[in-house]
Amino acid sequence: PAPSSSHRAAGVAVKMVGKPYRMGGESPSTGFDCSGLVQFSYRQAGLVVPRSTEQQLRYSKAVSRSGLRRGDLVFFDQEGKKHSHVGIYLGDGRFVHAPSSGKQVRIDRLDSRYWRAHLSAVRRF
């Protein structure tokens, strides 16, 4: 896909900030889980991507951390599970994601202590 698809997906995801987290969620009306936010954002940008975090990892290509660009996927190890969380990189060290139950879609910094320690992969569709 053209870089513009990734840029558009990042823009869509930013518009979802404040929407509730919901396990299995994949729409603004019901809320999102992390991979549902990725799938929805890319679909709105015209690119069909897999639904699960595992499939999103498998069907994207590795990128170096130094090569990160807007729209790339950032994966994290959480609760002892490899690549169990995903977000969309926005640029300037920020990414958007649907964090966990009881929270809302939000923007965080990759260089924060927590996220820097848990970053496990950078990928691109």
Buried (B, 14 or more C-beta within 10 A) or exposed (E): BEEEBBBBBBBBBBEBEEBBBBEEBBEBEEBBBBBBBBBBBBBBBEBEBBBBBBEBBEEBEEBEEEEBBBBBBBBBBBEEEEBBBBBBBBEEBBBBBBBEEEEBBBBBEBEEEEBEEBBBBBBBB
